[in-house]
Amino acid sequence: MARRYRYRRGGQKTFDTDIMHVLNLTPMMDILTVLVIFLLVTAVFMSITIMELSIPTGAGAAAAGRPNFNIEVIVRKTGLQISNGSAVQAAIPKKDGAYDIEQLSRMLVRLKEQYPEKQDATVLMEQSIEYDHLIQVMDAVRVADVRAEGSGEMKKIVLFPNISIGDAP
């Protein structure tokens, strides 16, 4: 605690003190304590959903002895296309400037009825398509809302939960 007293002319007294005496850290410690408690309390309510995606491979299905049938949904600027991996099976044009996600969902439900064991699909996108459109198409590929035959109420069915993404040819 180095204190040096200096006397000036006129009798005024000045002194230097350590830096610890000059800084009052109590208010900063109070703020940090409140911040830590706030972060610990709110961390419980936050959750992050992660969806695992894979990159499409060319020889995986044929090498395993399974039929070479791929479900590909291609997002183009003009509309959506459903392909089997080699040829376009259906084309869904834009409706009023927006992608017709409901029509895509109906077609994918029909494909799921034909191939109930199929779990994977590929979503391919052209360049400069908005990210929001990719998310909408991926949601339609994973899950569909279907009316129950007897009651008429809507229920969700899982279509193709294993989604691969890539660039459109």
Residue frames relative to the residue before (quaternion, step in Angstrom):
aa qw qx qy qz dx dy dz
M 1.0000 0.0000 0.0000 0.0000 0.00 0.00 0.00
A 0.0227 -0.8362 0.5471 -0.0311 3.47 0.27 1.26
R 0.0650 0.7683 -0.6320 0.0774 3.49 -0.61 1.17
R 0.0626 -0.7858 0.6152 0.0085 3.43 -0.76 1.04
Y 0.2164 -0.7733 0.5858 0.1096 3.47 -0.77 0.97
R 0.0705 -0.7745 0.6282 0.0242 3.48 -0.93 0.90
Y 0.2096 -0.7639 0.5986 0.1189 3.45 -0.99 0.79
R 0.2113 -0.7661 0.5967 0.1111 3.49 -0.86 0.98
R 0.6528 -0.4663 0.3964 0.4464 3.43 -1.35 0.03
G 0.7389 0.3774 -0.2939 0.4745 3.53 -0.88 0.68
G 0.5672 -0.6568 0.3639 0.3383 3.58 1.23 0.11
Q 0.4755 0.6547 -0.4720 0.3500 3.63 1.17 0.18
K 0.2524 -0.7726 0.5711 0.1145 3.49 -0.97 0.94
T 0.0161 -0.7732 0.6340 0.0033 3.66 -0.89 0.96
F 0.0193 -0.8051 0.5926 0.0165 3.56 -1.13 0.55
D 0.3434 -0.7027 0.5886 0.2044 3.55 -1.24 0.61
T 0.1121 -0.7865 0.6034 0.0694 3.56 -1.05 0.73
D 0.6486 -0.4858 0.3965 0.4314 3.56 -1.29 0.15
I 0.6335 -0.5496 0.3945 0.3755 3.55 -1.25 0.47
M 0.6174 0.5688 -0.3479 0.4175 3.60 1.09 -0.65
H 0.6581 0.4927 -0.3185 0.4718 3.56 1.09 -0.53
V 0.6425 0.5291 -0.3246 0.4493 3.55 1.15 -0.54
L 0.7333 0.3851 -0.2259 0.5128 3.61 0.96 -0.89
N 0.1878 -0.7529 0.6208 0.1122 3.52 -0.92 0.93
L 0.1755 -0.8374 0.5139 0.0615 3.60 -0.28 1.26
T 0.4481 0.7217 -0.4450 0.2835 3.61 1.16 -0.16
P 0.6800 0.4683 -0.3298 0.4578 3.69 0.77 -0.77
M 0.6465 0.5124 -0.3298 0.4590 3.59 1.00 -0.73
M 0.6379 0.5130 -0.3232 0.4748 3.60 1.01 -0.75
D 0.6261 0.5310 -0.3361 0.4615 3.60 1.03 -0.71
I 0.6633 0.4986 -0.3041 0.4679 3.58 0.94 -0.87
L 0.6655 0.4962 -0.3075 0.4650 3.59 0.93 -0.83
T 0.6218 0.5344 -0.3409 0.4600 3.60 1.01 -0.69
V 0.6680 0.4814 -0.2967 0.4837 3.57 0.91 -0.89
L 0.6432 0.5301 -0.3187 0.4513 3.60 0.99 -0.80
V 0.6526 0.5055 -0.3155 0.4680 3.60 0.93 -0.84
I 0.6537 0.4962 -0.3175 0.4750 3.60 0.90 -0.84
F 0.6476 0.5204 -0.3216 0.4543 3.60 0.92 -0.86
L 0.6790 0.4866 -0.2948 0.4639 3.60 0.89 -0.89
L 0.6493 0.5102 -0.3246 0.4613 3.60 0.99 -0.72
V 0.6683 0.4918 -0.3041 0.4680 3.59 0.98 -0.76
T 0.7309 0.4279 -0.2565 0.4658 3.61 0.84 -0.87
A 0.5490 0.6236 -0.4069 0.3798 3.62 1.13 -0.38
V 0.5947 0.5730 -0.3638 0.4308 3.60 1.13 -0.54
F 0.7252 0.4638 -0.2477 0.4446 3.59 0.97 -0.81
M 0.6347 0.5129 -0.3398 0.4675 3.59 1.19 -0.29
S 0.0506 0.7787 -0.6250 0.0220 3.54 -1.04 0.79
I 0.2505 -0.7560 0.5911 0.1277 3.53 -1.10 0.73
T 0.2318 -0.7660 0.5867 0.1240 3.54 -0.84 1.02
I 0.1017 -0.7943 0.5985 0.0242 3.54 -0.82 1.02
M 0.1158 -0.7678 0.6271 0.0620 3.54 -0.90 0.95
E 0.3170 -0.7637 0.5328 0.1802 3.54 -0.67 1.09
L 0.0990 -0.7817 0.6155 0.0173 3.53 -0.92 1.00
S 0.1864 -0.7697 0.5952 0.1361 3.54 -1.23 0.35
I 0.4731 -0.6381 0.5251 0.3054 3.53 -1.28 0.36
P 0.4927 -0.6825 0.4384 0.3150 3.62 -0.79 0.92
T 0.2003 -0.7616 0.6058 0.1134 3.54 -1.11 0.78
G 0.5054 -0.6993 0.4277 0.2695 3.56 -1.07 0.67
A 0.8167 0.2983 -0.1324 0.4760 3.61 0.88 -0.84
G 0.3934 0.7700 -0.4491 0.2251 3.63 1.19 0.09
A 0.7342 0.4296 -0.2558 0.4593 3.61 0.73 -0.99
A 0.6709 0.4970 -0.3140 0.4520 3.61 0.92 -0.79
A 0.6587 0.5150 -0.3156 0.4487 3.58 1.01 -0.73
A 0.6785 0.4922 -0.2966 0.4576 3.60 1.08 -0.61
G 0.5459 -0.6419 0.3897 0.3715 3.61 1.22 -0.05
R 0.5140 0.6214 -0.4325 0.4033 3.59 1.22 0.17
P 0.6068 -0.5440 0.4047 0.4147 3.58 -1.15 0.39
N 0.4493 -0.7013 0.4943 0.2489 3.54 -1.03 0.83
F 0.3175 0.7127 -0.5531 0.2920 3.57 0.37 1.29
N 0.0338 -0.7930 0.6075 -0.0304 3.53 -0.63 1.17
I 0.2558 -0.7200 0.6187 0.1826 3.54 -1.11 0.66
E 0.0132 0.7965 -0.6011 0.0643 3.53 -0.61 1.21
V 0.1280 -0.7473 0.6482 0.0698 3.54 -0.93 0.96
I 0.1249 -0.8079 0.5754 0.0251 3.56 -0.55 1.22
V 0.2017 -0.7736 0.5938 0.0905 3.56 -0.74 1.11
R 0.0118 -0.7983 0.6000 -0.0514 3.54 -0.53 1.27
K 0.6543 -0.5106 0.3750 0.4130 3.56 -1.26 0.25
T 0.6998 0.4700 -0.2655 0.4678 3.59 1.12 -0.64
G 0.7666 -0.2609 0.1876 0.5559 3.59 1.17 -0.41
L 0.6019 -0.5505 0.4425 0.3726 3.54 -1.32 -0.38
Q 0.1088 -0.7711 0.6231 0.0731 3.55 -1.18 0.59
I 0.1941 -0.7380 0.6327 0.1313 3.53 -1.16 0.72
S 0.0579 -0.8131 0.5779 -0.0385 3.52 -0.72 1.16
N 0.3888 -0.7062 0.5354 0.2520 3.56 -1.26 0.41
G 0.7035 -0.4361 0.2597 0.4975 3.57 1.22 0.27
S 0.7952 0.2210 -0.1304 0.5493 3.58 1.13 -0.54
A 0.8031 0.0803 -0.0242 0.5900 3.61 1.09 -0.67
V 0.5246 -0.6246 0.4797 0.3233 3.55 -1.19 0.62
Q 0.2724 -0.7851 0.5419 0.1254 3.57 -0.75 1.10
A 0.7987 -0.0339 0.0609 0.5976 3.60 1.02 -0.79
A 0.1648 -0.7591 0.6224 0.0956 3.53 -1.19 0.67
I 0.1275 -0.7797 0.6117 0.0411 3.56 -0.91 0.99
P 0.2476 -0.7910 0.5365 0.1586 3.62 -0.30 1.17
K 0.6224 -0.5227 0.4190 0.4048 3.55 -1.29 0.32
K 0.2274 -0.7588 0.6000 0.1117 3.53 -1.13 0.74
D 0.8293 -0.0970 -0.0059 0.5503 3.59 -0.46 1.24
G 0.7242 -0.4573 0.2329 0.4606 3.56 0.99 0.88
A 0.6972 0.4091 -0.2704 0.5229 3.61 1.26 0.06
Y 0.5660 -0.5877 0.4501 0.3629 3.54 -1.21 0.49
D 0.3856 -0.7217 0.5327 0.2162 3.58 -0.99 0.90
I 0.1402 -0.8347 0.5313 0.0375 3.55 0.21 1.33
E 0.6143 0.5549 -0.3533 0.4358 3.62 1.04 -0.66
Q 0.6559 0.4894 -0.3092 0.4844 3.60 0.96 -0.83
L 0.6193 0.5297 -0.3354 0.4727 3.59 1.02 -0.77
S 0.6577 0.5132 -0.3095 0.4563 3.58 0.91 -0.88
R 0.6484 0.5109 -0.3206 0.4646 3.62 0.96 -0.82
M 0.6726 0.4899 -0.3029 0.4646 3.59 0.93 -0.83
L 0.6589 0.4989 -0.3116 0.4688 3.58 1.01 -0.73
V 0.5944 0.5417 -0.3636 0.4701 3.60 1.12 -0.58
R 0.6456 0.5045 -0.3203 0.4755 3.60 0.99 -0.80
L 0.6418 0.5086 -0.3257 0.4725 3.60 1.00 -0.75
K 0.6434 0.5158 -0.3255 0.4626 3.59 1.01 -0.76
E 0.6243 0.5240 -0.3395 0.4696 3.61 1.08 -0.66
Q 0.6674 0.4871 -0.2997 0.4770 3.60 1.05 -0.71
Y 0.7922 0.1623 -0.0556 0.5856 3.58 1.01 -0.84
P 0.0731 -0.8555 0.5105 0.0467 3.65 0.42 1.14
E 0.6690 0.5035 -0.3145 0.4472 3.61 1.11 -0.53
K 0.5320 0.6412 -0.3985 0.3835 3.60 1.24 -0.32
Q 0.1060 -0.8274 0.5513 0.0111 3.59 -0.76 1.08
D 0.7461 0.3943 -0.2156 0.4913 3.59 1.18 -0.40
A 0.0174 -0.7630 0.6461 -0.0095 3.51 -1.27 0.63
T 0.2985 -0.7422 0.5760 0.1683 3.54 -1.27 0.45
V 0.1578 -0.7526 0.6329 0.0896 3.56 -1.00 0.89
L 0.0720 -0.7957 0.6013 -0.0084 3.57 -0.68 1.17
M 0.1148 -0.8145 0.5679 0.0303 3.57 -0.92 0.90
E 0.4521 -0.6387 0.5525 0.2870 3.49 -1.22 0.66
Q 0.6414 -0.5068 0.4056 0.4089 3.53 -1.31 0.23
S 0.8584 0.1828 -0.1567 0.4529 3.55 -1.32 0.55
I 0.3973 0.6342 -0.5424 0.3818 3.57 0.90 0.98
E 0.5285 -0.6596 0.4273 0.3209 3.58 -0.92 0.88
Y 0.5957 -0.6009 0.4201 0.3280 3.52 -1.14 0.78
D 0.6057 0.5784 -0.3477 0.4215 3.60 1.04 -0.75
H 0.6388 0.5215 -0.3276 0.4612 3.60 1.04 -0.73
L 0.6094 0.5441 -0.3441 0.4628 3.58 1.07 -0.72
I 0.6690 0.4989 -0.3019 0.4609 3.59 0.89 -0.91
Q 0.6448 0.5190 -0.3231 0.4587 3.61 0.95 -0.82
V 0.6699 0.4839 -0.2974 0.4781 3.58 0.94 -0.88
M 0.6468 0.5134 -0.3281 0.4587 3.60 0.94 -0.80
D 0.6368 0.5167 -0.3287 0.4685 3.60 1.00 -0.75
A 0.6614 0.4983 -0.3051 0.4702 3.59 1.01 -0.80
V 0.6483 0.5075 -0.3209 0.4682 3.60 1.07 -0.66
R 0.6960 0.4864 -0.2837 0.4455 3.61 0.97 -0.78
V 0.8246 0.0392 0.0630 0.5608 3.60 0.75 -1.07
A 0.0896 -0.7844 0.6115 0.0531 3.58 -1.14 0.68
D 0.3670 -0.6820 0.5854 0.2398 3.54 -1.22 0.61
V 0.0033 -0.8034 0.5927 -0.0566 3.57 -0.69 1.13
R 0.4369 -0.6770 0.5248 0.2744 3.56 -1.07 0.77
A 0.4102 -0.6832 0.5456 0.2593 3.55 -0.95 0.90
E 0.5548 -0.6662 0.3875 0.3134 3.58 -0.88 0.95
G 0.7433 0.4307 -0.2444 0.4497 3.61 0.79 -0.92
S 0.8011 0.3311 -0.1572 0.4732 3.56 0.73 -1.05
G 0.3932 -0.7405 0.4661 0.2824 3.59 1.10 -0.50
E 0.5412 0.6079 -0.4239 0.3974 3.61 1.19 0.10
M 0.5319 -0.6443 0.4602 0.3002 3.53 -1.21 0.62
K 0.0221 0.7708 -0.6367 0.0050 3.54 -1.09 0.78
K 0.4392 -0.6920 0.5136 0.2538 3.53 -1.15 0.65
I 0.0702 -0.7656 0.6376 0.0500 3.54 -1.06 0.83
V 0.4330 -0.6808 0.5296 0.2618 3.54 -1.11 0.72
L 0.2323 -0.7859 0.5613 0.1156 3.57 -0.78 1.05
F 0.7871 -0.1659 0.1903 0.5627 3.57 0.15 -1.32
P 0.1343 -0.8588 0.4883 0.0773 3.61 0.17 1.22
N 0.6772 0.4566 -0.2959 0.4953 3.62 1.13 -0.50
I 0.0056 -0.8360 0.5443 -0.0697 3.55 -0.13 1.33
S 0.1419 -0.7368 0.6560 0.0811 3.52 -1.09 0.90
I 0.1654 -0.7836 0.5900 0.1025 3.57 -1.06 0.68
G 0.1069 0.7921 -0.5949 0.0855 3.52 -1.21 0.57
D 0.6185 -0.5193 0.4289 0.4047 3.55 -1.35 -0.14
A 0.4853 -0.6617 0.4949 0.2858 3.53 -1.08 0.80
P 0.5032 -0.6506 0.4715 0.3183 3.58 -1.09 0.67
